[in-house]
Amino acid sequence: MAVGENIKKFRNEIGMTQLELGNRVGLSDRTISAIELGTREINGKALKLVADALSVKIDDFFNEVKI
């Protein structure tokens, strides 16, 4: 499972919108959408901010998440 898919999974688990996540980490909702779809890469600094906003570890984004 790709990093973006895992971000979406964790975000949905806590009921956070793409807009809410984007506002927390300083990215637009369109950028969050592109990251989740895998059409845009996310850099290390932004990945750390997303992990903190979702209360997960960065490593969790690289592990397969069961739906």
MOPAC internal coordinates of N, CA, C and O (Angstrom, degrees):
PM7 1SCF
backbone

  N    0.0000 0     0.00 0     0.00 0    0    0    0
  C    1.4555 1     0.00 0     0.00 0    1    0    0
  C    1.5242 1   108.28 1     0.00 0    2    1    0
  O    1.2310 1   120.79 1   -42.70 1    3    2    1
  N    1.2968 1   116.10 1   137.30 1    3    2    1
  C    1.4581 1   121.99 1  -177.01 1    5    3    2
  C    1.5315 1   111.65 1   -76.72 1    6    5    3
  O    1.2310 1   121.23 1   -21.77 1    7    6    5
  N    1.3098 1   115.26 1   158.23 1    7    6    5
  C    1.4656 1   121.71 1   179.80 1    9    7    6
  C    1.5302 1   110.69 1   -54.87 1   10    9    7
  O    1.2310 1   120.10 1   133.14 1   11   10    9
  N    1.3207 1   117.41 1   -46.86 1   11   10    9
  C    1.4538 1   121.27 1  -178.98 1   13   11   10
  C    1.5220 1   113.10 1   -60.05 1   14   13   11
  O    1.2310 1   120.90 1   140.19 1   15   14   13
  N    1.3217 1   115.88 1   -39.81 1   15   14   13
  C    1.4640 1   119.65 1   177.81 1   17   15   14
  C    1.5236 1   111.02 1   -63.78 1   18   17   15
  O    1.2310 1   120.77 1   141.63 1   19   18   17
  N    1.3181 1   116.13 1   -38.37 1   19   18   17
  C    1.4602 1   120.19 1   178.81 1   21   19   18
  C    1.5311 1   111.37 1   -69.78 1   22   21   19
  O    1.2310 1   120.37 1   142.26 1   23   22   21
  N    1.3226 1   116.90 1   -37.74 1   23   22   21
  C    1.4607 1   119.30 1   175.92 1   25   23   22
  C    1.5238 1   109.07 1   -59.55 1   26   25   23
  O    1.2310 1   120.38 1   133.62 1   27   26   25
  N    1.3204 1   116.87 1   -46.38 1   27   26   25
  C    1.4614 1   121.33 1   179.29 1   29   27   26
  C    1.5220 1   111.23 1   -60.57 1   30   29   27
  O    1.2310 1   120.48 1   136.63 1   31   30   29
  N    1.3215 1   116.69 1   -43.37 1   31   30   29
  C    1.4675 1   121.43 1  -179.46 1   33   31   30
  C    1.5309 1   110.55 1   -60.07 1   34   33   31
  O    1.2310 1   120.40 1   129.12 1   35   34   33
  N    1.3253 1   116.84 1   -50.88 1   35   34   33
  C    1.4672 1   120.49 1  -179.33 1   37   35   34
  C    1.5338 1   111.42 1   -64.93 1   38   37   35
  O    1.2310 1   120.54 1   141.19 1   39   38   37
  N    1.3276 1   116.57 1   -38.81 1   39   38   37
  C    1.4573 1   121.01 1   179.44 1   41   39   38
  C    1.5288 1   110.49 1   -62.87 1   42   41   39
  O    1.2310 1   120.81 1   134.29 1   43   42   41
  N    1.3274 1   116.05 1   -45.71 1   43   42   41
  C    1.4639 1   120.32 1   179.41 1   45   43   42
  C    1.5274 1   112.42 1   -66.35 1   46   45   43
  O    1.2310 1   120.34 1   145.45 1   47   46   45
  N    1.3260 1   116.96 1   -34.55 1   47   46   45
  C    1.4686 1   120.92 1   179.44 1   49   47   46
  C    1.5266 1   112.05 1   -59.29 1   50   49   47
  O    1.2310 1   120.64 1   147.03 1   51   50   49
  N    1.3330 1   116.38 1   -32.97 1   51   50   49
  C    1.4685 1   118.45 1  -178.88 1   53   51   50
  C    1.5263 1   112.13 1  -101.11 1   54   53   51
  O    1.2310 1   120.44 1  -174.75 1   55   54   53
  N    1.3269 1   116.75 1     5.25 1   55   54   53
  C    1.4545 1   120.78 1   176.08 1   57   55   54
  C    1.5155 1   114.73 1    71.87 1   58   57   55
  O    1.2310 1   120.56 1  -148.96 1   59   58   57
  N    1.3193 1   116.53 1    31.04 1   59   58   57
  C    1.4617 1   121.26 1  -179.68 1   61   59   58
  C    1.5277 1   109.25 1   -98.21 1   62   61   59
  O    1.2310 1   120.71 1   -42.78 1   63   62   61
  N    1.3273 1   116.25 1   137.22 1   63   62   61
  C    1.4593 1   120.15 1   177.27 1   65   63   62
  C    1.5265 1   110.46 1   -82.33 1   66   65   63
  O    1.2310 1   121.15 1   -14.34 1   67   66   65
  N    1.3251 1   115.40 1   165.66 1   67   66   65
  C    1.4601 1   119.66 1   175.47 1   69   67   66
  C    1.5220 1   110.31 1   -62.70 1   70   69   67
  O    1.2310 1   120.34 1   143.45 1   71   70   69
  N    1.3131 1   116.96 1   -36.55 1   71   70   69
  C    1.4652 1   121.09 1   178.70 1   73   71   70
  C    1.5237 1   111.14 1   -64.54 1   74   73   71
  O    1.2310 1   120.38 1   135.46 1   75   74   73
  N    1.3329 1   116.87 1   -44.54 1   75   74   73
  C    1.4632 1   120.82 1   178.79 1   77   75   74
  C    1.5222 1   111.22 1   -62.10 1   78   77   75
  O    1.2310 1   120.58 1   135.36 1   79   78   77
  N    1.3344 1   116.50 1   -44.64 1   79   78   77
  C    1.4642 1   119.87 1   178.80 1   81   79   78
  C    1.5212 1   110.42 1   -63.60 1   82   81   79
  O    1.2310 1   120.67 1   134.76 1   83   82   81
  N    1.3123 1   116.33 1   -45.24 1   83   82   81
  C    1.4604 1   120.30 1   179.06 1   85   83   82
  C    1.5170 1   112.29 1   -58.43 1   86   85   83
  O    1.2310 1   120.69 1   136.59 1   87   86   85
  N    1.3274 1   116.29 1   -43.41 1   87   86   85
  C    1.4667 1   120.12 1   178.84 1   89   87   86
  C    1.5248 1   111.58 1   -63.10 1   90   89   87
  O    1.2310 1   120.22 1   143.61 1   91   90   89
  N    1.3022 1   117.18 1   -36.39 1   91   90   89
  C    1.4737 1   120.43 1  -179.96 1   93   91   90
  C    1.5191 1   112.78 1   -68.92 1   94   93   91
  O    1.2310 1   120.68 1   147.48 1   95   94   93
  N    1.3284 1   116.31 1   -32.52 1   95   94   93
  C    1.4664 1   119.15 1  -174.40 1   97   95   94
  C    1.5292 1   113.82 1  -109.24 1   98   97   95
  O    1.2310 1   120.21 1  -179.32 1   99   98   97
  N    1.3345 1   117.20 1     0.68 1   99   98   97
  C    1.4562 1   120.04 1   177.31 1  101   99   98
  C    1.5109 1   114.81 1    81.44 1  102  101   99
  O    1.2310 1   120.06 1  -151.70 1  103  102  101
  N    1.3241 1   117.49 1    28.30 1  103  102  101
  C    1.4593 1   122.64 1   176.78 1  105  103  102
  C    1.5223 1   108.82 1  -123.72 1  106  105  103
  O    1.2310 1   120.44 1   -23.27 1  107  106  105
  N    1.3185 1   116.77 1   156.73 1  107  106  105
  C    1.4599 1   119.29 1   177.74 1  109  107  106
  C    1.5319 1   109.97 1   -77.42 1  110  109  107
  O    1.2310 1   121.06 1   -19.29 1  111  110  109
  N    1.3250 1   115.59 1   160.71 1  111  110  109
  C    1.4611 1   119.66 1   176.35 1  113  111  110
  C    1.5242 1   110.49 1   -64.40 1  114  113  111
  O    1.2310 1   120.04 1   149.93 1  115  114  113
  N    1.3335 1   117.54 1   -30.07 1  115  114  113
  C    1.4706 1   120.80 1   176.98 1  117  115  114
  C    1.5317 1   110.72 1   -66.30 1  118  117  115
  O    1.2310 1   120.71 1   142.52 1  119  118  117
  N    1.3191 1   116.25 1   -37.48 1  119  118  117
  C    1.4627 1   120.09 1   177.86 1  121  119  118
  C    1.5257 1   110.07 1   -68.03 1  122  121  119
  O    1.2310 1   120.12 1   136.93 1  123  122  121
  N    1.3297 1   117.37 1   -43.07 1  123  122  121
  C    1.4620 1   120.90 1   177.20 1  125  123  122
  C    1.5253 1   109.65 1   -59.52 1  126  125  123
  O    1.2310 1   120.29 1   136.41 1  127  126  125
  N    1.3202 1   117.06 1   -43.59 1  127  126  125
  C    1.4579 1   121.77 1   178.71 1  129  127  126
  C    1.5295 1   111.01 1   -59.75 1  130  129  127
  O    1.2310 1   120.57 1   133.66 1  131  130  129
  N    1.3218 1   116.51 1   -46.34 1  131  130  129
  C    1.4649 1   120.93 1  -179.82 1  133  131  130
  C    1.5264 1   111.51 1   -63.14 1  134  133  131
  O    1.2310 1   120.22 1   141.34 1  135  134  133
  N    1.3187 1   117.18 1   -38.66 1  135  134  133
  C    1.4663 1   121.29 1   177.71 1  137  135  134
  C    1.5243 1   109.48 1   -64.39 1  138  137  135
  O    1.2310 1   120.55 1   133.98 1  139  138  137
  N    1.3369 1   116.55 1   -46.02 1  139  138  137
  C    1.4587 1   120.35 1  -179.53 1  141  139  138
  C    1.5279 1   112.12 1   -64.49 1  142  141  139
  O    1.2310 1   120.18 1   146.49 1  143  142  141
  N    1.3227 1   117.27 1   -33.51 1  143  142  141
  C    1.4642 1   121.42 1   178.59 1  145  143  142
  C    1.5246 1   112.54 1   -79.44 1  146  145  143
  O    1.2310 1   120.61 1   167.00 1  147  146  145
  N    1.3244 1   116.44 1   -13.00 1  147  146  145
  C    1.4634 1   120.54 1   179.73 1  149  147  146
  C    1.5166 1   113.75 1    83.58 1  150  149  147
  O    1.2310 1   119.99 1  -165.16 1  151  150  149
  N    1.3243 1   117.62 1    14.84 1  151  150  149
  C    1.4625 1   120.58 1   178.84 1  153  151  150
  C    1.5213 1   112.36 1   -94.71 1  154  153  151
  O    1.2310 1   121.01 1   176.29 1  155  154  153
  N    1.3309 1   115.68 1    -3.71 1  155  154  153
  C    1.4676 1   120.94 1   177.55 1  157  155  154
  C    1.5217 1   108.74 1  -141.32 1  158  157  155
  O    1.2310 1   121.30 1   -41.02 1  159  158  157
  N    1.3192 1   115.12 1   138.98 1  159  158  157
  C    1.4626 1   121.40 1   177.27 1  161  159  158
  C    1.5286 1   109.78 1   -80.23 1  162  161  159
  O    1.2310 1   120.96 1   -23.56 1  163  162  161
  N    1.3126 1   115.76 1   156.44 1  163  162  161
  C    1.4595 1   121.15 1   175.06 1  165  163  162
  C    1.5245 1   107.85 1  -118.13 1  166  165  163
  O    1.2310 1   120.48 1   -45.63 1  167  166  165
  N    1.3275 1   116.68 1   134.37 1  167  166  165
  C    1.4660 1   119.32 1  -179.01 1  169  167  166
  C    1.5294 1   110.32 1   -83.12 1  170  169  167
  O    1.2310 1   120.93 1   -11.38 1  171  170  169
  N    1.3001 1   115.82 1   168.62 1  171  170  169
  C    1.4621 1   121.76 1  -175.57 1  173  171  170
  C    1.5111 1   114.28 1   -60.47 1  174  173  171
  O    1.2310 1   120.32 1   138.95 1  175  174  173
  N    1.3216 1   117.00 1   -41.05 1  175  174  173
  C    1.4657 1   120.96 1  -179.78 1  177  175  174
  C    1.5270 1   110.18 1   -64.05 1  178  177  175
  O    1.2310 1   120.23 1   133.34 1  179  178  177
  N    1.3249 1   117.17 1   -46.66 1  179  178  177
  C    1.4670 1   121.07 1   179.49 1  181  179  178
  C    1.5227 1   110.85 1   -66.33 1  182  181  179
  O    1.2310 1   120.31 1   143.53 1  183  182  181
  N    1.3237 1   117.00 1   -36.47 1  183  182  181
  C    1.4656 1   120.51 1   179.14 1  185  183  182
  C    1.5274 1   110.38 1   -63.00 1  186  185  183
  O    1.2310 1   120.29 1   140.49 1  187  186  185
  N    1.3267 1   117.06 1   -39.51 1  187  186  185
  C    1.4636 1   121.37 1   177.31 1  189  187  186
  C    1.5258 1   110.48 1   -64.07 1  190  189  187
  O    1.2310 1   120.28 1   136.64 1  191  190  189
  N    1.3240 1   117.07 1   -43.36 1  191  190  189
  C    1.4635 1   120.96 1   178.60 1  193  191  190
  C    1.5278 1   111.42 1   -63.09 1  194  193  191
  O    1.2310 1   120.48 1   138.87 1  195  194  193
  N    1.3291 1   116.69 1   -41.13 1  195  194  193
  C    1.4744 1   121.09 1   178.07 1  197  195  194
  C    1.5207 1   110.25 1   -64.79 1  198  197  195
  O    1.2310 1   120.33 1   135.86 1  199  198  197
  N    1.3298 1   116.97 1   -44.14 1  199  198  197
  C    1.4701 1   120.54 1   178.86 1  201  199  198
  C    1.5285 1   110.17 1   -59.33 1  202  201  199
  O    1.2310 1   120.28 1   134.66 1  203  202  201
  N    1.3137 1   117.06 1   -45.34 1  203  202  201
  C    1.4638 1   120.72 1   179.02 1  205  203  202
  C    1.5320 1   111.17 1   -62.50 1  206  205  203
  O    1.2310 1   120.38 1   136.93 1  207  206  205
  N    1.3352 1   116.88 1   -43.07 1  207  206  205
  C    1.4661 1   121.02 1  -179.21 1  209  207  206
  C    1.5270 1   111.66 1   -64.33 1  210  209  207
  O    1.2310 1   120.52 1   148.80 1  211  210  209
  N    1.3327 1   116.61 1   -31.20 1  211  210  209
  C    1.4622 1   121.16 1  -178.83 1  213  211  210
  C    1.5348 1   112.54 1   -96.05 1  214  213  211
  O    1.2310 1   120.56 1   179.88 1  215  214  213
  N    1.3296 1   116.53 1    -0.12 1  215  214  213
  C    1.4731 1   123.00 1  -179.88 1  217  215  214
  C    1.5251 1   112.62 1    57.29 1  218  217  215
  O    1.2310 1   121.51 1  -134.06 1  219  218  217
  N    1.3440 1   114.71 1    45.94 1  219  218  217
  C    1.4633 1   121.13 1   175.52 1  221  219  218
  C    1.5229 1   108.65 1  -130.94 1  222  221  219
  O    1.2310 1   120.89 1    -9.81 1  223  222  221
  N    1.3239 1   115.91 1   170.19 1  223  222  221
  C    1.4595 1   121.29 1   175.83 1  225  223  222
  C    1.5273 1   108.83 1   -89.88 1  226  225  223
  O    1.2310 1   120.40 1   -29.26 1  227  226  225
  N    1.3106 1   116.84 1   150.74 1  227  226  225
  C    1.4629 1   120.74 1   177.50 1  229  227  226
  C    1.5207 1   110.15 1   -55.37 1  230  229  227
  O    1.2310 1   119.92 1   140.07 1  231  230  229
  N    1.3115 1   117.76 1   -39.93 1  231  230  229
  C    1.4671 1   121.50 1  -179.98 1  233  231  230
  C    1.5224 1   112.20 1   -57.08 1  234  233  231
  O    1.2310 1   120.41 1   149.26 1  235  234  233
  N    1.3370 1   116.82 1   -30.74 1  235  234  233
  C    1.4621 1   120.26 1  -179.41 1  237  235  234
  C    1.5210 1   112.45 1   -61.18 1  238  237  235
  O    1.2310 1   120.14 1   153.02 1  239  238  237
  N    1.3337 1   117.33 1   -26.98 1  239  238  237
  C    1.4545 1   120.36 1   179.35 1  241  239  238
  C    1.5256 1   112.59 1   -72.48 1  242  241  239
  O    1.2310 1   120.63 1   161.20 1  243  242  241
  N    1.3166 1   116.41 1   -18.80 1  243  242  241
  C    1.4610 1   120.44 1  -177.28 1  245  243  242
  C    1.5205 1   112.99 1  -100.96 1  246  245  243
  O    1.2310 1   120.44 1   177.55 1  247  246  245
  N    1.3114 1   116.76 1    -2.45 1  247  246  245
  C    1.4608 1   121.81 1   177.76 1  249  247  246
  C    1.5181 1   109.68 1   -97.31 1  250  249  247
  O    1.2310 1   121.16 1   -30.04 1  251  250  249
  N    1.3130 1   115.39 1   149.96 1  251  250  249
  C    1.4571 1   118.97 1   177.51 1  253  251  250
  C    1.5124 1   109.19 1   -70.21 1  254  253  251
  O    1.2310 1   121.05 1   -51.13 1  255  254  253
  N    1.2999 1   115.61 1   128.87 1  255  254  253
  C    1.4532 1   122.26 1   179.34 1  257  255  254
  C    1.5140 1   108.55 1  -105.34 1  258  257  255
  O    1.2310 1   120.62 1   -52.00 1  259  258  257
  N    1.3015 1   116.42 1   128.00 1  259  258  257
  C    1.4638 1   120.88 1   178.65 1  261  259  258
  C    1.5213 1   108.68 1   -81.58 1  262  261  259
  O    1.2310 1   121.23 1   -45.96 1  263  262  261
  N    1.3051 1   115.24 1   134.04 1  263  262  261
  C    1.4700 1   120.95 1  -179.82 1  265  263  262
  C    1.5188 1   109.72 1   -92.38 1  266  265  263
  O    1.2310 1   120.10 1   180.00 1  267  266  265

